């Protein structure tokens, strides 16, 4: 007998409800292009926040203080071109929060960005 529509729907598995950790390289240089000098570092943090929200699918995003210090290390104007981050989706222990998960964004130190995934 052919599988019914209900059987096909049960086979699908969504990773949105799992605790997942992945590393990403964010090109900040193209995110802050056309932005005034005094908005480079704050704009970079906003772009990191938006990237994390889009990739992990959680509206609650926490940026680690170490990542914040790395972004601001060269001042407000001279932000790094690329940055390696680790996005971790974790369970939310706060009972008052409407969301089950939150995303923690941490900094990953790399020496070069050439052939990083091979």
Residue pairs with C-beta under 8 A, 6 or more apart in sequence:
16 57
17 100
17 101
18 89
19 88
19 89
19 90
19 91
19 101
20 56
20 88
20 89
21 86
21 87
21 88
21 89
22 55
22 86
22 87
23 84
23 85
23 86
23 87
23 108
24 51
24 55
24 84
24 85
24 86
24 87
25 82
25 83
25 84
25 85
25 113
25 116
26 47
26 48
26 51
26 82
26 83
26 84
26 85
27 81
27 82
28 44
28 47
28 48
28 79
28 80
28 81
28 82
28 83
29 81
29 82
31 43
31 44
31 47
32 39
32 40
32 43
32 44
32 47
32 79
35 43
37 76
37 77
38 76
38 77
40 76
40 77
40 78
40 79
41 71
41 72
41 75
41 76
41 77
41 79
42 76
44 71
44 79
45 63
45 68
45 71
48 63
48 67
48 71
48 83
48 85
48 105
49 61
49 63
49 105
52 61
52 63
52 85
52 87
52 103
52 105
53 59
53 61
53 103
55 87
56 87
56 89
56 101
56 103
57 89
58 89
58 99
58 101
58 102
58 103
59 99
60 92
60 97
60 99
60 101
60 102
60 103
61 102
61 103
61 105
62 102
62 103
62 104
62 105
63 105
64 104
64 105
64 106
64 107
66 106
66 107
67 83
67 85
67 105
67 106
67 107
70 80
70 83
70 107
71 79
71 80
71 83
74 80
82 113
83 107
84 107
84 108
84 109
84 110
84 113
84 116
85 105
85 106
85 107
85 108
86 105
86 106
86 107
86 108
87 103
87 104
87 105
88 103
88 104
88 106
89 101
89 102
89 103
90 101
90 102
90 103
90 104
91 100
91 101
92 99
92 100
92 101
92 102
110 116
